[in-house]
Amino acid sequence: MATVFKMPGRPYWFAQIAGADGKRLPRRSTKETGKREAIKKANDWEADERKRAKGDHVMAWAYARIVEDAARLADSGKLTIDRAEEMIRDLRQIANPTFKETTLKAYWSDWNKRRAKHVAKSTSGNYDNALKKWEAVAPGLVNRPLTEVDVREIRDGVGAMQSGPEPIASSTAGNYLAALKEVLDSAIEERLLTHNPARSKAARRARKMASTKGREKVGPFALDEVRKLMAVASDEWKGMILFGFHTGLRMMDIAMLSDVNIAGAELVKTSAKTDTETRTPLHPQLVAWLKGRKGNFFPKIRTMTNTNVSTTFSNLMKKADIQRDAVLSGGEKVKRSFHSLRHTFTSVLANAGVDKEVRMKLTGQTTSAVHDNYTHHDAETLAEAVAKLPTL
């Protein structure tokens, strides 16, 4: 029972009460000068301790009941993954009554909104597009509680992206998988998950097994398509396109360019992929775009991931009404992406009669087999070549 007493020379009454475990707690001042008020406050404190003791007992009993149920179902072979997940949610609810289950879609949307102020608008848009793609191929996955995201659905979703009526390339599927990994990594940091199912071996194997990369070829853009891209591009993206078209450099090599790469009338760059240095004469159109620019040429794009840069360019193609799929004059089916500008560069040079060795020097390619895969001659050029053959 609570007791109150006075300390010599102190104006307030002090209280001594029993804690939740039944042991006496350290004395504390009631900040009351009247004994009646002091007794009431001390009794209230002790009542709160009894409530806490009762609550702890109820919580312990609830935990024990769930664990016992799990053990019983496991012994009988009836403990399914769904039932186990349900029990885990019950445990969370007991430990934190304010806990609210959220779906992957809801968490993803909220996560992207929270970080929108810290990333480029295009980056935020890319993650919205990735969510839409997952929702299209795996609606059950994105509408499932975050804690129930299952590697099997991720695996099937990755496979579905690369099959069906509108299959996408393995690399693009990899981009969408990477976006899901980042979202789930964030959920782990917020202690909403304990592991990331998108990083499992099964998810990675699904992408490789369903890969279409081996039977897909990247094709070039037509000149009018490049002009369409330029017409809808921002200033930085106009520069990216100009460098791709006039130098044949790879996407991220271009994104990292700065004024240190300009040596007189040449662009000097060492490829991050092959560690090969190329020296490319600057086209007058590039010289005009570069005029007055110092430091990094693409300050926004260089901070983006490879995945986000690729996706942003894909969205630019849609805005310019350029189809990703195309059929060359010989009937060959190809896909287009930013890398197509490298193919366009090589093909334009080939059709202009530039020697193969020169083209290889400009693009930094070291083998003819690789180079041949980049060159696409148009029908008119092939016809002129055939006309030059002698009559037998």
C-alpha positions as CSV (number, residue, x, y, z in Angstrom):
1,M,0.0,0.0,0.0
2,A,1.2,3.5,-0.8
3,T,2.6,5.6,2.1
4,V,3.4,9.3,2.3
5,F,5.9,11.0,4.6
6,K,7.7,14.3,5.2
7,M,11.4,14.9,4.8
8,P,13.1,17.3,7.3
9,G,13.3,20.8,5.9
10,R,11.2,19.9,2.7
11,P,7.8,21.5,2.0
12,Y,6.5,18.6,-0.1
13,W,5.2,15.2,0.9
14,F,7.1,12.2,-0.4
15,A,5.6,8.9,-1.5
16,Q,6.7,5.3,-1.3
17,I,4.8,2.8,-3.6
18,A,5.1,-0.8,-4.8
19,G,6.2,-1.3,-8.5
20,A,4.7,-3.6,-11.1
21,D,6.9,-6.4,-9.8
22,G,5.8,-5.9,-6.2
23,K,9.1,-4.4,-5.0
24,R,9.2,-1.0,-3.4
25,L,10.2,1.8,-5.7
26,P,12.5,4.6,-4.8
27,R,10.8,7.4,-2.9
28,R,9.6,10.4,-5.0
29,S,8.2,13.8,-4.2
30,T,4.5,14.3,-4.8
31,K,5.1,18.1,-5.2
32,E,2.1,18.5,-2.9
33,T,2.1,20.4,0.4
34,G,-1.2,18.9,1.6
35,K,-1.3,15.4,3.0
36,R,-4.6,14.4,1.4
37,E,-3.5,15.5,-2.1
38,A,-0.2,13.7,-1.6
39,I,-2.0,10.4,-0.6
40,K,-4.3,10.6,-3.6
41,K,-1.3,11.1,-6.0
42,A,0.6,8.2,-4.4
43,N,-2.4,5.9,-4.7
44,D,-2.8,6.9,-8.3
45,W,0.8,6.0,-9.0
46,E,0.5,2.7,-7.4
47,A,-2.7,1.9,-9.3
48,D,-0.9,2.7,-12.6
49,E,1.8,0.2,-11.5
50,R,-0.8,-2.5,-10.9
51,K,-2.3,-1.9,-14.3
52,R,1.1,-2.2,-15.9
53,A,1.7,-5.5,-14.1
54,K,-1.6,-6.8,-15.3
55,G,-0.8,-5.7,-18.8
56,D,2.6,-7.4,-18.8
57,H,0.9,-10.6,-17.6
58,V,-1.7,-10.5,-20.3
59,M,0.9,-9.8,-23.0
60,A,3.1,-12.7,-21.8
61,W,0.0,-15.0,-21.8
62,A,-0.9,-13.9,-25.3
63,Y,2.7,-14.5,-26.6
64,A,2.7,-17.9,-25.0
65,R,-0.6,-18.9,-26.6
66,I,0.6,-18.0,-30.1
67,V,3.8,-19.9,-29.7
68,E,2.0,-22.9,-28.3
69,D,-0.4,-22.8,-31.2
70,A,2.5,-22.7,-33.7
71,A,4.2,-25.6,-32.0
72,R,1.0,-27.7,-32.1
73,L,0.4,-27.0,-35.8
74,A,4.0,-27.7,-36.6
75,D,3.9,-31.1,-34.8
76,S,0.8,-32.0,-36.8
77,G,2.3,-30.8,-40.1
78,K,-0.4,-28.2,-40.5
79,L,1.7,-25.0,-40.0
80,T,1.6,-23.4,-43.4
81,I,3.5,-20.3,-44.5
82,D,0.3,-18.3,-44.6
83,R,-0.7,-19.3,-41.1
84,A,2.8,-18.6,-39.8
85,E,2.7,-15.1,-41.3
86,E,-0.7,-14.5,-39.7
87,M,0.8,-15.5,-36.3
88,I,3.7,-13.1,-36.8
89,R,1.2,-10.3,-37.5
90,D,-0.6,-11.1,-34.3
91,L,2.7,-10.9,-32.4
92,R,3.4,-7.5,-33.9
93,Q,-0.1,-6.3,-33.0
94,I,0.4,-7.4,-29.3
95,A,3.9,-5.8,-29.1
96,N,2.7,-2.6,-30.8
97,P,-1.0,-2.0,-30.8
98,T,-0.6,0.9,-33.2
99,F,1.0,-1.4,-35.8
100,K,-0.8,-1.3,-39.1
101,E,-0.2,-3.8,-41.9
102,T,0.5,-2.2,-45.3
103,T,0.6,-3.6,-48.8
104,L,3.6,-3.6,-51.0
105,K,1.9,-1.1,-53.3
106,A,0.9,1.3,-50.5
107,Y,4.4,1.2,-49.0
108,W,6.1,1.6,-52.4
109,S,3.9,4.7,-53.2
110,D,4.4,6.2,-49.8
111,W,8.2,5.5,-49.9
112,N,8.5,7.2,-53.3
113,K,6.5,10.2,-52.2
114,R,8.7,10.7,-49.1
115,R,11.9,10.6,-51.1
116,A,10.6,12.7,-54.1
117,K,12.0,15.9,-52.6
118,H,15.5,14.4,-52.5
119,V,15.7,12.9,-56.0
120,A,15.3,14.1,-59.5
121,K,11.7,14.1,-60.8
122,S,12.6,11.6,-63.5
123,T,14.0,9.2,-60.9
124,S,10.7,9.4,-58.9
125,G,8.8,8.8,-62.1
126,N,10.9,5.8,-62.9
127,Y,10.0,4.1,-59.6
128,D,6.3,4.9,-60.3
129,N,6.6,3.2,-63.6
130,A,8.3,0.2,-62.1
131,L,5.5,-0.2,-59.6
132,K,3.0,0.0,-62.5
133,K,4.9,-2.7,-64.3
134,W,4.9,-5.0,-61.3
135,E,1.2,-4.3,-60.8
136,A,0.5,-5.3,-64.4
137,V,2.4,-8.6,-64.2
138,A,1.9,-9.5,-60.6
139,P,-1.2,-7.8,-59.1
140,G,-1.4,-10.3,-56.3
141,L,2.1,-9.5,-55.2
142,V,1.8,-5.7,-55.0
143,N,-1.6,-5.9,-53.2
144,R,-0.3,-8.4,-50.7
145,P,0.8,-7.3,-47.2
146,L,4.4,-6.2,-47.2
147,T,5.3,-8.9,-44.7
148,E,3.9,-11.6,-47.0
149,V,5.9,-10.7,-50.1
150,D,7.0,-14.1,-51.4
151,V,10.0,-15.0,-53.6
152,R,7.8,-17.3,-55.7
153,E,5.6,-14.4,-56.8
154,I,8.7,-12.3,-57.5
155,R,10.2,-15.1,-59.6
156,D,7.0,-15.6,-61.5
157,G,6.6,-11.8,-62.0
158,V,10.1,-11.5,-63.5
159,G,9.3,-14.4,-65.8
160,A,6.0,-12.8,-66.9
161,M,7.7,-9.6,-67.8
162,Q,9.8,-11.5,-70.4
163,S,7.0,-13.5,-71.9
164,G,3.5,-13.0,-73.0
165,P,2.2,-10.7,-75.8
166,E,4.6,-7.8,-74.9
167,P,7.8,-9.3,-73.6
168,I,10.6,-7.0,-72.4
169,A,14.4,-7.5,-72.5
170,S,16.2,-9.2,-69.7
171,S,18.1,-6.0,-68.9
172,T,14.8,-4.1,-68.5
173,A,13.3,-6.8,-66.3
174,G,16.5,-6.5,-64.3
175,N,15.9,-2.8,-63.9
176,Y,12.4,-3.4,-62.5
177,L,13.8,-6.1,-60.2
178,A,16.4,-3.7,-58.9
179,A,13.7,-1.1,-58.1
180,L,11.8,-3.7,-56.1
181,K,15.1,-4.6,-54.2
182,E,15.6,-1.0,-53.2
183,V,12.1,-0.6,-52.0
184,L,12.3,-3.7,-49.8
185,D,15.8,-2.8,-48.6
186,S,14.2,0.4,-47.3
187,A,11.4,-1.6,-45.5
188,I,14.2,-3.6,-43.8
189,E,15.8,-0.4,-42.6
190,E,12.5,0.7,-41.2
191,R,12.3,-2.7,-39.4
192,L,9.1,-3.7,-41.3
193,L,10.9,-6.7,-42.8
194,T,13.7,-9.0,-41.7
195,H,14.9,-10.1,-45.1
196,N,14.6,-9.1,-48.8
197,P,13.0,-11.8,-50.9
198,A,13.9,-9.9,-54.1
199,R,17.6,-10.6,-53.4
200,S,17.1,-14.4,-53.3
201,K,18.9,-16.7,-55.8
202,A,15.5,-17.8,-57.1
203,A,14.6,-14.2,-58.2
204,R,18.0,-13.8,-60.0
205,R,17.7,-17.2,-61.7
206,A,14.2,-16.3,-63.0
207,R,15.7,-13.4,-64.8
208,K,18.4,-15.5,-66.4
209,M,16.2,-18.4,-67.3
210,A,13.6,-16.2,-69.0
211,S,16.3,-14.0,-70.6
212,T,15.6,-12.8,-74.1
213,K,18.9,-11.0,-74.5
214,G,20.5,-13.9,-76.4
215,R,17.9,-13.8,-79.2
216,E,17.4,-10.0,-79.2
217,K,19.5,-7.6,-81.2
218,V,19.8,-3.9,-80.6
219,G,19.0,-1.9,-83.7
220,P,19.7,1.7,-84.8
221,F,17.4,4.7,-84.9
222,A,16.5,6.3,-88.2
223,L,17.7,9.9,-88.5
224,D,14.1,11.3,-88.2
225,E,13.7,9.3,-85.0
226,V,16.8,10.9,-83.5
227,R,15.4,14.3,-84.5
228,K,12.2,13.5,-82.7
229,L,14.1,12.6,-79.6
230,M,15.9,15.9,-79.7
231,A,12.6,17.8,-80.1
232,V,11.2,16.5,-76.8
233,A,14.4,16.3,-74.8
234,S,15.6,18.6,-72.0
235,D,18.9,20.4,-72.4
236,E,20.9,17.7,-70.6
237,W,19.2,15.0,-72.6
238,K,19.8,16.8,-75.9
239,G,23.5,16.7,-75.0
240,M,23.3,13.0,-74.1
241,I,21.7,12.3,-77.5
242,L,24.2,14.5,-79.4
243,F,27.1,12.7,-77.8
244,G,25.6,9.3,-78.4
245,F,24.9,10.1,-82.1
246,H,28.2,11.9,-82.8
247,T,30.7,9.9,-80.8
248,G,29.1,6.4,-80.3
249,L,30.1,6.4,-76.6
250,R,28.2,4.3,-74.1
251,M,25.4,5.8,-72.0
252,M,27.1,6.1,-68.6
253,D,30.4,7.1,-70.2
254,I,28.6,10.1,-71.7
255,A,26.8,10.8,-68.4
256,M,30.2,11.2,-66.6
257,L,31.7,13.6,-69.2
258,S,33.1,17.0,-68.1
259,D,35.4,19.7,-69.5
260,V,38.4,17.6,-68.6
261,N,37.5,15.2,-71.4
262,I,37.8,18.0,-74.1
263,A,41.3,18.2,-75.6
264,G,41.3,20.9,-78.3
265,A,39.0,19.7,-81.0
266,E,38.8,16.2,-79.7
267,L,36.8,14.3,-77.0
268,V,39.1,12.0,-75.0
269,K,37.4,9.3,-73.0
270,T,38.4,6.0,-71.4
271,S,35.5,3.5,-71.4
272,A,34.4,2.3,-67.9
273,K,33.4,-1.0,-69.5
274,T,36.5,-1.9,-71.6
275,D,39.1,0.5,-70.2
276,T,39.8,1.5,-73.8
277,E,40.6,5.1,-74.6
278,T,38.9,6.7,-77.6
279,R,39.8,10.1,-79.2
280,T,36.8,11.4,-81.2
281,P,36.9,14.6,-83.3
282,L,34.1,16.9,-82.2
283,H,31.3,17.4,-84.6
284,P,30.3,21.1,-85.2
285,Q,26.9,20.4,-83.6
286,L,28.6,19.1,-80.5
287,V,30.9,22.1,-80.4
288,A,27.9,24.4,-80.5
289,W,26.2,22.6,-77.6
290,L,29.4,22.6,-75.5
291,K,30.1,26.3,-76.0
292,G,30.5,28.0,-72.6
293,R,29.9,24.9,-70.5
294,K,32.3,24.1,-67.7
295,G,32.6,21.3,-65.2
296,N,30.3,18.3,-65.4
297,F,28.2,18.4,-68.6
298,F,25.4,16.3,-67.1
299,P,25.1,17.2,-63.4
300,K,21.7,15.7,-62.9
301,I,22.0,12.6,-65.0
302,R,25.4,11.6,-63.6
303,T,23.8,11.3,-60.1
304,M,21.3,8.8,-61.4
305,T,21.7,5.0,-61.4
306,N,22.3,3.2,-64.7
307,T,18.8,1.7,-64.3
308,N,17.1,5.2,-63.8
309,V,19.0,6.7,-66.8
310,S,17.9,3.8,-69.0
311,T,14.3,4.1,-67.9
312,T,14.2,7.9,-68.3
313,F,15.4,7.4,-71.9
314,S,12.7,4.8,-72.5
315,N,10.1,7.3,-71.3
316,L,11.7,9.9,-73.6
317,M,11.2,7.5,-76.5
318,K,7.5,7.1,-75.6
319,K,7.1,10.9,-75.5
320,A,8.6,11.1,-78.9
321,D,6.3,8.3,-80.1
322,I,9.2,6.0,-81.0
323,Q,8.6,2.3,-80.8
324,R,11.0,0.2,-78.9
325,D,10.6,-2.7,-81.3
326,A,11.5,-2.3,-85.0
327,V,12.1,-4.4,-88.1
328,L,15.0,-3.7,-90.3
329,S,14.8,-3.7,-94.1
330,G,15.9,-7.3,-94.3
331,G,13.2,-8.4,-91.9
332,E,15.4,-8.6,-88.8
333,K,13.6,-7.7,-85.5
334,V,15.5,-5.4,-83.2
335,K,15.0,-3.5,-79.9
336,R,16.0,0.1,-79.4
337,S,17.3,1.9,-76.3
338,F,20.0,4.5,-75.6
339,H,22.5,2.0,-76.8
340,S,20.9,2.2,-80.3
341,L,22.6,5.6,-80.7
342,R,25.9,3.8,-80.7
343,H,24.6,1.4,-83.4
344,T,23.3,4.4,-85.3
345,F,26.7,6.1,-85.2
346,T,28.5,3.0,-86.5
347,S,25.8,2.3,-89.2
348,V,25.9,5.9,-90.5
349,L,29.6,5.8,-90.8
350,A,29.4,2.4,-92.6
351,N,26.8,3.7,-95.0
352,A,29.0,6.7,-95.7
353,G,31.8,4.4,-96.8
354,V,34.0,4.9,-93.7
355,D,36.5,2.0,-93.5
356,K,35.8,-0.7,-90.9
357,E,39.1,-0.1,-89.1
358,V,38.4,3.6,-88.7
359,R,34.9,2.8,-87.3
360,M,36.4,0.4,-84.8
361,K,38.9,3.0,-83.8
362,L,36.2,5.6,-83.1
363,T,34.0,3.2,-81.1
364,G,36.9,1.5,-79.2
365,Q,35.9,-2.0,-80.4
366,T,38.7,-4.5,-80.5
367,T,37.2,-7.4,-82.4
368,S,35.5,-7.6,-85.8
369,A,32.9,-10.0,-84.5
370,V,31.7,-7.4,-82.0
371,H,31.8,-4.6,-84.6
372,D,29.8,-6.6,-87.1
373,N,26.9,-6.8,-84.6
374,Y,26.8,-3.0,-84.5
375,T,26.7,-2.3,-88.2
376,H,23.4,-2.2,-90.1
377,H,23.5,-1.3,-93.8
378,D,20.4,0.1,-95.3
379,A,18.8,-1.4,-98.5
380,E,20.0,1.4,-100.8
381,T,23.6,1.0,-99.8
382,L,23.4,-2.8,-100.3
383,A,21.9,-2.3,-103.7
384,E,24.7,0.1,-104.8
385,A,27.3,-2.4,-103.6
386,V,25.7,-5.2,-105.6
387,A,25.5,-3.0,-108.7
388,K,29.3,-2.6,-108.6
389,L,29.8,-6.4,-109.0
390,P,31.0,-7.3,-112.5
391,T,28.8,-9.3,-114.9
392,L,29.8,-12.9,-115.1
